Amino acid sequence: MEEMKKGLEGVVALDTKISFIDGIQGILMYRGIRIEDLVDLPYDAVSYLLINGKLPDEAELNEYSLKLKENRHINCKLVDFLKDLSLGSEELDGLRTAISCTAHFDEENNHHTVDANQNKTARLVAKFPTIVAALHRGSHGLDVISPDNDLSHGANFLYMLTGRMPTELEAEAMEKDLILSAEHELNPSTFSLRIAASTLSDMYSAVICGLCTLKGPLHGGARKGVMDMMDEIGNIENAKDYVLGKLERKEKVMGFGHRVYKTYDPRAKIYKDVARRLAIENGDTSWFDMAEEIEHILYHEFVEMRGKPIYPNVDFYSAVVYKYLDVPAELATSIFAMGRVSGWIAHCMEQYSDNRVIRPRAHTI
Ligand SMILES: CC(C)(COP(=O)(O)OP(=O)(O)OC[C@H]1O[C@@H](n2cnc3c(N)ncnc32)[C@H](O)[C@@H]1OP(=O)(O)O)[C@@H](O)C(=O)NCCC(=O)NCCS
């Protein structure tokens, strides 16, 4: 038997056409297109691209967006259930249970035809934001807000979460956040989803596997970690002592470093620009200034101590964006899942289309 690689590090497990990462040059592509060229499109177009393999033309985009909008509503029994459910449970646990309930309301849950899978795709992508917003409002004793079909996917989420119409820039920031979260090759949640799909389990079950894996603090939980860290630091004057203290104690500073990227994460650059613009619109640049100060301190400390820099990853400036959007930290992982669901579904379809059960071996020791 072959040598065991702990954590499957460096093991190539499958071929994919969905995304490509070059961690040395800092390149991320969805379906062969660099994310810098995708980030100004609507989330719906990028979701279509990931799932269908090509960008939609105008008619295809209109049809897909309409189908998503028609599916934004959630069953009123589910709304009542969410209100009870959300009291006292973690947001991602609630989301996982709600997606499982949604499967029960979907008559096509266990149908595996192309049409059924397309219908389930639209239902899943469309209902995630409604469920995340409803869970959050329910757990805070607030009325659940119905979707507004005049708004984009991202803007509608912010509206359902806060009850306030987002500004143009806030809506743009949310759309970009969902696009940048949508796909990242064979990360842990996507891998677990592909294992479920490879047994020919249904799409809801596969997505729930993804959610369960995303929940872990070593995967989807880091963005909340950055938001908590920023609250703990409090203001820019405390940043240096905080960072140096962490390094001295050999602790990790959240939102820095990456297993694959050894240069600036291309998503972090885009988030940084959005965070800067939101800070200016907000008239208070203090979160952004503090974040930039942390970046500079870490960069220089690493160059001095180790002769090589360290860069922010996707979770660092996205957390600053969430601060300006007034998104609560406990929602950070659920919002990540709202974007990632399109990538998950694309991987589920790719697995179904050329399937072999994923079943590695173990050395008995
Ligand atoms: C993402 C992460 C797990 C990658 O880990 P990795 O592949 O082991 O990282 P590297 O091998 O490149 O680390 C090289 C060195 O830099 C240190 N380092 C890496 N990230 C660091 C961070 N965020 N803060 C402080 N030191 C860090 C490591 O401890 C290691 O030090 P050592 O050689 O003394 O052991 C790690 O960077 C991390 O935990 N970051 C913080 C959490 C986070 O933001 N996660 C989201 C990832 S998208």
The ligand as an SDF file (V2000), in Angstrom:
LIG
                    3D

 48 50  0  0  0  0  0  0  0  0999 V2000
   -4.0170   29.0850    7.4240 C   0  0  0  0  0  0  0  0  0  0  0  0
   -2.9400   28.3730    8.2510 C   0  0  0  0  0  0  0  0  0  0  0  0
   -3.6300   27.2070    8.9980 C   0  0  0  0  0  0  0  0  0  0  0  0
   -1.8570   27.8450    7.3270 C   0  0  0  0  0  0  0  0  0  0  0  0
   -0.9890   27.1350    8.1210 O   0  0  0  0  0  0  0  0  0  0  0  0
    0.3750   26.5200    7.5740 P   0  0  0  0  0  0  0  0  0  0  0  0
    0.1790   25.9860    6.2130 O   0  0  0  0  0  0  0  0  0  0  0  0
    0.8770   25.6140    8.6370 O   0  0  0  0  0  0  0  0  0  0  0  0
    1.2910   27.8300    7.5200 O   0  0  0  0  0  0  0  0  0  0  0  0
    2.8460   27.9050    7.2000 P   0  0  0  0  0  0  0  0  0  0  0  0
    3.4340   26.5510    7.1710 O   0  0  0  0  0  0  0  0  0  0  0  0
    2.9740   28.7410    5.9950 O   0  0  0  0  0  0  0  0  0  0  0  0
    3.3960   28.7040    8.4610 O   0  0  0  0  0  0  0  0  0  0  0  0
    4.7460   29.0940    8.4890 C   0  0  0  0  0  0  0  0  0  0  0  0
    5.0470   29.7020    9.8130 C   0  0  0  0  0  0  0  0  0  0  0  0
    4.2780   30.9000    9.9520 O   0  0  0  0  0  0  0  0  0  0  0  0
    3.5270   30.8380   11.1440 C   0  0  0  0  0  0  0  0  0  0  0  0
    2.2170   31.3900   10.8770 N   0  0  0  0  0  0  0  0  0  0  0  0
    1.3700   31.0210    9.8710 C   0  0  0  0  0  0  0  0  0  0  0  0
    0.2400   31.7220    9.9660 N   0  0  0  0  0  0  0  0  0  0  0  0
    0.3720   32.5360   11.0340 C   0  0  0  0  0  0  0  0  0  0  0  0
   -0.4770   33.4760   11.6330 C   0  0  0  0  0  0  0  0  0  0  0  0
   -1.6930   33.7000   11.1480 N   0  0  0  0  0  0  0  0  0  0  0  0
   -0.0350   34.1460   12.7150 N   0  0  0  0  0  0  0  0  0  0  0  0
    1.1840   33.9200   13.2180 C   0  0  0  0  0  0  0  0  0  0  0  0
    2.0470   33.0250   12.6960 N   0  0  0  0  0  0  0  0  0  0  0  0
    1.6340   32.3430   11.6130 C   0  0  0  0  0  0  0  0  0  0  0  0
    3.3880   29.3640   11.4620 C   0  0  0  0  0  0  0  0  0  0  0  0
    3.1600   29.1750   12.8350 O   0  0  0  0  0  0  0  0  0  0  0  0
    4.7110   28.8270   11.0090 C   0  0  0  0  0  0  0  0  0  0  0  0
    5.6200   29.0960   12.0200 O   0  0  0  0  0  0  0  0  0  0  0  0
    6.7320   27.9990   12.4390 P   0  0  0  0  0  0  0  0  0  0  0  0
    7.5330   27.7800   11.1940 O   0  0  0  0  0  0  0  0  0  0  0  0
    7.4870   28.6760   13.5570 O   0  0  0  0  0  0  0  0  0  0  0  0
    5.9550   26.8000   12.8720 O   0  0  0  0  0  0  0  0  0  0  0  0
   -2.2990   29.3450    9.2550 C   0  0  0  0  0  0  0  0  0  0  0  0
   -1.6940   30.3850    8.5350 O   0  0  0  0  0  0  0  0  0  0  0  0
   -3.2980   29.8880   10.2620 C   0  0  0  0  0  0  0  0  0  0  0  0
   -3.6350   29.2060   11.2300 O   0  0  0  0  0  0  0  0  0  0  0  0
   -3.7840   31.1510   10.0720 N   0  0  0  0  0  0  0  0  0  0  0  0
   -4.6780   31.7480   11.0200 C   0  0  0  0  0  0  0  0  0  0  0  0
   -6.0950   31.2010   10.8580 C   0  0  0  0  0  0  0  0  0  0  0  0
   -6.7570   31.6630    9.5940 C   0  0  0  0  0  0  0  0  0  0  0  0
   -6.7560   32.8470    9.2680 O   0  0  0  0  0  0  0  0  0  0  0  0
   -7.3800   30.7040    8.8690 N   0  0  0  0  0  0  0  0  0  0  0  0
   -8.0770   30.9840    7.6280 C   0  0  0  0  0  0  0  0  0  0  0  0
   -7.3770   30.3370    6.4810 C   0  0  0  0  0  0  0  0  0  0  0  0
   -8.1160   30.8200    4.9550 S   0  0  0  0  0  0  0  0  0  0  0  0
  1  2  1  0
  2  3  1  0
  2  4  1  0
  2 36  1  0
  4  5  1  0
  5  6  1  0
  6  7  2  0
  6  8  1  0
  6  9  1  0
  9 10  1  0
 10 11  2  0
 10 12  1  0
 10 13  1  0
 13 14  1  0
 14 15  1  0
 15 16  1  0
 15 30  1  0
 16 17  1  0
 17 18  1  0
 17 28  1  0
 18 19  1  0
 18 27  1  0
 19 20  2  0
 20 21  1  0
 21 22  1  0
 21 27  2  0
 22 23  1  0
 22 24  2  0
 24 25  1  0
 25 26  2  0
 26 27  1  0
 28 29  1  0
 28 30  1  0
 30 31  1  0
 31 32  1  0
 32 33  2  0
 32 34  1  0
 32 35  1  0
 36 37  1  0
 36 38  1  0
 38 39  2  0
 38 40  1  0
 40 41  1  0
 41 42  1  0
 42 43  1  0
 43 44  2  0
 43 45  1  0
 45 46  1  0
 46 47  1  0
 47 48  1  0
M  END
$$$$
